[in-house]
Amino acid sequence: MRFCAVIFMATMLVTSVAFGQSAISEGFYKEGVQIGEQARKSRDDEKLTEALGKFQKAALLEPKVFKYQLNMAYAYDWLNRLPEAQATYERALVIAPKSADARLGLADVLRRLRFYDLSVAEYNKVLKLRKTDASAMLGLATIAVDKDDLALALDWYKKMLKANPKSSEAAFKAANIYWRNKELDQAIEYYRKALQIKDDYSEARFGLGVALEDKGDIEAAMVEFRRACKDGIKPACGRVFKYENP
C-alpha cells in the first residue's frame, strides 16, 4: 500500500509541474500574441522582437506545441530573419505536417531566399491542402515572373482570378503582363477588371491610362491619368502636365 501511495504522490507531483509549465508557457504565448498584434499595426520592430522573445520562451518550455512554433516562425518572418524563420516553420511542420499555414509560410520564406525549386514544391503542397489558396498561386506566379516565364505567370494569375474573382491584384498583375507583351486590348480589359473589383486601385488606373495611351486613345488615357494624379500617382501627373503643356 505504501509503495502504491508513493507512486500516486509522484504522479501527482509530475502532473502538477506539467500543468504549471503549461500555464506559464501559455501565458508567454498570449503575451506574445498581444504584443505581436500591436507591433504589426504600428510596424514597430522593437515590439515585434519583444513578441518573438515571448514565443521563444513558450517554445522552450514546450517545444512540441504547434502554435508556439508557428507564431515564433511568423515573428522571425516579419523581422526578415529568414533562415531562422525557415528552420522554425520546418519544426512546426514536423509537429503538424498538414498545416497549410505553416507550409505557406515556409514556401514564402524559401521564395524570398531564392530557393525556387523548394518553394514551388511547398506551394504545390499548399494547393493540395487548399485548392484555391490565393497566396500560394500568387507565390507561384511571382517565381515565374522572377524566372522571366511570363506565360506561366499569366496562367497562375488567371487561375488565381478564377478561384478568387474578387482578387484585384490578380487582375492587375495579369494586365501588366499583357501590357509587357504589347497585347493592349487584353491589358485594357484586365486593368478595367481590376478597377471594377477595386475602384480606388490607383496603380491599375495609371496602368489603364498607359495602355490607352499606347493604343493612341489619348483622350481616354487623360481621363485615367487625371484621376490617378489626383490619387497621388506622380508619373500620372507627369503625363497630365506633358499633354496639357505641349
N, C-alpha and C positions, 0 to 999 in steps of 0.2 A: 504493500500500500504506500509505504514511504517513497519507494522508487517511482511509482506512478505519479505521486504528488510532486516530486522533483521535476519530472518530465513536463507535467502540466504547468508548473510555475515557470519553467524555462521557455515553454511555448508562448505563454502569456507575455513574457518579457520581450521575446523576439518580435511578436505581433505588435506590441506597444511601441517598440523602437521603430519598426517599419512604418506604422501608422504615423508616428511623429515625423519621420523623414518625409513621408508623402505630403503631410500638411505643410512642411517647410518648403519643399520643392514646388508645391502648387502655389504657395504664397509668392515665391520668387517669380514663377511663371506669370501670375496675374499682374504683378507689379510691372513686369517686362512688357506685357500686352498694353497696359495703360500708358506707360511711358513711350512705347513704340508708336502708338496711335497719335500721341501729342507730337512726337518727333516728325512723323510723316507729314502732318498738317503744317507744321512750322518749318519743315525742311532743315531741322536742327541736327547736324551730325553728332554733336556732343551728346545730346539726349539719346540719340539712336545708339551710340556706343554704350550709354548707361543701360539702355534696354537690353542690348546684347549681353552685358555683364550679368543681368538677371537670368536670362535664358541659359547662359553658361553655368551658372550656379545650380539651376534646376536640373540641367542635364548631367552635371557632375554627380549630383545626389542620386538621380535615377536615369541612367543613360539609355534605358530601353523604352522610355516613354516617347512615343512618336511626336506628339505636339511640341515637346521641348526641343527636339532635334530640328523639326521643321521650322519653328519660329527663329531658332538660332541661325539656320540657313538663310531665312529671309533677311535677317539683320545683317549678316555678312554680305549678302547680295546687294542690299540697299546701300551699304557702305562701300560697295565696289571692291570688296576683298574677295575676289573671285576664286582663287584656289581654295580658300577656306570654305567658301560657300559650296563649291563643288564637293569637297570631302564631306561636308555636313549633310547635303542633300543625299549623297550616297549612303551615309549612315542611316538616314531616315528611311530610305528605300529598302534597306536590309530589314527594318522593323515592319514596314508596310509596303511591300513591293507593288501593290495595286493602287497606290495613291497617285492619281493623275496630277494633283497639285505639286507634289514633290518631284514627279517625273518632269513636269513642265518647267519647274524652277531649274532643275538640272540641265534640261535642254537649252534653256535661255543662257545659262552661265557658260555652257560649252560653246554655244554660238559666239558669245562675246569673247571667249578665249580663242576663237577661230579653230576649234576642233570640229570642223564642219561635219565630217562623216559620223562622228559620235553623236553630234547634236541632231542630225537628221534621224538617226536610229531612235533617239529618245522622243523626238516629236512624233514619229510614227507610232511609237508605243502609246503616247498620249491619245492619239486618234483612234487607237484600238479600244481604249477605255472610254473616251468621249468623242464620238464620231464627228461632231460638229464643233469641236473646240476651235474658236476663232484665233486664240493666241498661238496655238500650235500651227495652224495654217499660215498665220502671219509670219511666224518664225521661219517656216519652210520657204515662204516667198522671199523673205529678207536674205536668206542664204543664197537663193537662186540669183537675186539681184547682185549680191556681193561677188558671185562667180560669173556674172555677166550673162546668165542664162535667162534672158528676158521672156522668152516664150514660156518657160516653166514657171517663172514668177507670175506672169499674167494668168496662167492656168490656175495657180493657187489663189490669186486674188478673186478670180471669178467663182471658184469653188467656195471661197470664204463668203462671198456676197450671196451665193445661192443658199448656203446654210444659215447665213445671218443677213437677211435682206435689209436690215437697218444699219449695216456697217458702212457709214460714210467713208471711213478710212480705206476700206477695200475698194470702193468705187473710185475714190480719189487716186489711189496708187495705180489702179488699172488704167485710169485716164492718163496718168503720167507716162506709163509705158507706151500706150498708143501714141501719145504725142512724140515721144522719143523716136518711135518707129515711123513718124510722119503720116500716121493714119488719122488724119484730122477729124473726119466725121465721127469715128469711134471715140476719139478723145473728147470731143464736144459732148457726145452722148453721155459718157461716163462722168465728166465734170458736172453736167446737169443732174445726173442721177445722184451724185454726192450732195449737191445743193438741195435737191428735193428731200433728201433724208435730213440734212442739217443746213438750214437756210443761212446761218451765220458762219459757214465754213469759208473764211476769207481766203485761205490759200487756194481752195478749189475755185473760188470766184476769179481770182487772179489767173489761175491756170486756164479757165474758160476764156477769159479775155485774150490771153496769149494765143490760144488755139484759133479763136475767131480772127484775130489779127493776122495770123499766119495764113488763114484761108482768104484773107482780103476783105473781110467784113469789118471795116474799121469802126463804123457807126455802132454796131452791136458790141464790138470789143470795148469801145469807150464807155458804154453803159456799165460794163463789168469793172473796168479799171477805176472809174469814179467811185463806185461803191466800195471796191477793195481798198482804194486810197483812204476813203473815209474810215474804214476799219483799221487803218494803220499799216497797210502793206506798202512799204516805201517804193519798191520797184513799180508798183501800180501808179503811184504819184508821179514817178518819173515819166511813165508812158503818157499820163494826162498832160503833164507840162509840155512834153515833146509835141503832141498833136495840137495843143491849144496855142503853142508858140512856135509855129513853123519857121 
